[in-house]
Amino acid sequence: MKARFDEYTVSVNILDSYYRKLRNSLSCDVAIVGAGPSGLYAAGLLSARGRRVVVVESKLAPGGGIWGGGMGMNEIVIQSEAVHILEDLGMKAEKSGDVYVTDACLLAAKLTATAIARGAVLLNLLTAEDVCVKDGRVTGVVANRTGISGRYHVDPVMFTARAVLDATGHDAMLVNYLNKHGYRIDTPSGTFEGEGAMNVVEGENFVVERTGEVFPGLFLAGMAVCATFNGPRMGPIFGGMLLSGERAAGQIEAALAEA
Ligand SMILES: Cc1cc2nc3c(=O)[nH]c(=O)nc-3n(C[C@H](O)[C@H](O)[C@H](O)COP(=O)(O)OP(=O)(O)OC[C@H]3O[C@@H](n4cnc5c(N)ncnc54)[C@H](O)[C@@H]3O)c2cc1C
């Protein structure tokens, strides 16, 4: 039987399809940097509201710090306040006292699949190298191929967005780029304050309560919140990350609707 495809067909389809995704994402409603739990859940919620969302992830696999659970034991603990999010993702969790336990790899996969199925464009192997700032407002993300970024003298491309979410985890990369350029952010010191010591209960509350806009146009979710505002770290309990993503999506949606 004669094959109906060849090497050319394989390559040209990848190129054309990726080009369309990239081309359509260069100007969007929301650019999210970091495909961890907070960024992915926010991406799915905003996409479900009809917003055009791009997620820029530097690594090959989306999921951030989910995969390994605690110390490489791939189970996830979620408090009851966040169990509605597991239901939204179509997941079951086992109740154990006052918390729920579920599979870490399944959560990473479900968050990724849900975000994409709801319409978000996920671009992996792209590193955010900077932010765009116009008239005192963050207006986009500067990104480069992960293999190129920091290694070769090659210029990046820019994603223009009405709102940007820093969901880069412990490093709060976008906040740090703003600080590097001398911009004050909405913390007591005006700069990145670094993460505090472990306190599970306080950390889980803190990450949700302090989720929000830290500079005009730039929102924070997930561990980037604790890292920026000197909030306590909280170990491998993930309800706060998901609730922070949910809250960030609500705040971004409200800001976009108002503008
Ligand atoms: C060393 C370590 C310590 C941890 N400590 C804690 C802890 O104290 N408390 C806790 O709750 N959990 C901790 N975790 C678990 C876990 O990281 C977090 O709870 C949870 O995954 C954070 O979710 P997030 O949504 O903030 O983003 P993360 O899961 O951290 O994901 C952030 C994503 O952003 C991507 N990213 C970062 N910079 C860029 C960039 N410039 N461009 C594009 N993408 C970028 C990363 O590749 C990553 O996929 C830790 C994990 C590790 C590895």
The ligand as a MOL file (V3000), in Angstrom:
LIG
                    3D

  0  0  0     0  0            999 V3000
M  V30 BEGIN CTAB
M  V30 COUNTS 53 58 0 0 0
M  V30 BEGIN ATOM
M  V30 1 C 12.8960 23.3410 45.8680 0
M  V30 2 C 11.4010 23.3220 46.0530 0
M  V30 3 C 10.8860 23.8480 47.2040 0
M  V30 4 C 9.5060 23.8490 47.3760 0
M  V30 5 N 9.0510 24.4230 48.4890 0
M  V30 6 C 7.7370 24.5360 48.6510 0
M  V30 7 C 7.2240 25.2160 49.7470 0
M  V30 8 O 7.8900 25.7240 50.5770 0
M  V30 9 N 5.9290 25.3160 49.8520 0
M  V30 10 C 5.1070 24.7750 48.9280 0
M  V30 11 O 3.8880 24.8990 49.0140 0
M  V30 12 N 5.5570 24.1000 47.8950 0
M  V30 13 C 6.8450 23.9790 47.7270 0
M  V30 14 N 7.3020 23.3210 46.6700 0
M  V30 15 C 6.3540 22.6010 45.8050 0
M  V30 16 C 5.8540 23.3310 44.6270 0
M  V30 17 O 6.8630 23.9510 43.8960 0
M  V30 18 C 4.8520 24.4090 44.9400 0
M  V30 19 O 3.9980 24.2130 45.9780 0
M  V30 20 C 3.9000 24.5990 43.7820 0
M  V30 21 O 4.1840 23.7730 42.7090 0
M  V30 22 C 3.9790 26.0520 43.4030 0
M  V30 23 O 3.0280 26.2790 42.4450 0
M  V30 24 P 3.0950 27.5500 41.5450 0
M  V30 25 O 1.8240 27.5670 40.7840 0
M  V30 26 O 3.4570 28.7340 42.3420 0
M  V30 27 O 4.2640 27.3060 40.5230 0
M  V30 28 P 5.3560 26.1720 40.3160 0
M  V30 29 O 4.7900 24.8240 40.4670 0
M  V30 30 O 6.5580 26.5290 41.0970 0
M  V30 31 O 5.6450 26.3710 38.7730 0
M  V30 32 C 6.2460 27.5270 38.2570 0
M  V30 33 C 6.5200 27.2590 36.7940 0
M  V30 34 O 7.0710 28.4410 36.2440 0
M  V30 35 C 8.0750 28.0710 35.3340 0
M  V30 36 N 8.9700 29.2020 35.1870 0
M  V30 37 C 9.7910 29.7520 36.1120 0
M  V30 38 N 10.4660 30.7950 35.5970 0
M  V30 39 C 10.0510 30.9060 34.3060 0
M  V30 40 C 10.3700 31.7890 33.2430 0
M  V30 41 N 11.2700 32.7830 33.3950 0
M  V30 42 N 9.7650 31.6200 32.0470 0
M  V30 43 C 8.8420 30.6310 31.8610 0
M  V30 44 N 8.5090 29.7600 32.8450 0
M  V30 45 C 9.1040 29.9010 34.0430 0
M  V30 46 C 8.7300 26.8460 35.9890 0
M  V30 47 O 9.4260 26.0700 35.0440 0
M  V30 48 C 7.5360 26.1440 36.5710 0
M  V30 49 O 6.9990 25.1840 35.6920 0
M  V30 50 C 8.6570 23.2880 46.4150 0
M  V30 51 C 9.1930 22.7650 45.2730 0
M  V30 52 C 10.5460 22.7690 45.0800 0
M  V30 53 C 11.1000 22.1890 43.8110 0
M  V30 END ATOM
M  V30 BEGIN BOND
M  V30 1 1 1 2
M  V30 2 1 2 3
M  V30 3 2 2 52
M  V30 4 2 3 4
M  V30 5 1 4 5
M  V30 6 1 4 50
M  V30 7 2 5 6
M  V30 8 1 6 7
M  V30 9 1 6 13
M  V30 10 2 7 8
M  V30 11 1 7 9
M  V30 12 1 9 10
M  V30 13 2 10 11
M  V30 14 1 10 12
M  V30 15 2 12 13
M  V30 16 1 13 14
M  V30 17 1 14 15
M  V30 18 1 14 50
M  V30 19 1 15 16
M  V30 20 1 16 17
M  V30 21 1 16 18
M  V30 22 1 18 19
M  V30 23 1 18 20
M  V30 24 1 20 21
M  V30 25 1 20 22
M  V30 26 1 22 23
M  V30 27 1 23 24
M  V30 28 2 24 25
M  V30 29 1 24 26
M  V30 30 1 24 27
M  V30 31 1 27 28
M  V30 32 2 28 29
M  V30 33 1 28 30
M  V30 34 1 28 31
M  V30 35 1 31 32
M  V30 36 1 32 33
M  V30 37 1 33 34
M  V30 38 1 33 48
M  V30 39 1 34 35
M  V30 40 1 35 36
M  V30 41 1 35 46
M  V30 42 1 36 37
M  V30 43 1 36 45
M  V30 44 2 37 38
M  V30 45 1 38 39
M  V30 46 1 39 40
M  V30 47 2 39 45
M  V30 48 1 40 41
M  V30 49 2 40 42
M  V30 50 1 42 43
M  V30 51 2 43 44
M  V30 52 1 44 45
M  V30 53 1 46 47
M  V30 54 1 46 48
M  V30 55 1 48 49
M  V30 56 2 50 51
M  V30 57 1 51 52
M  V30 58 1 52 53
M  V30 END BOND
M  V30 END CTAB
M  END
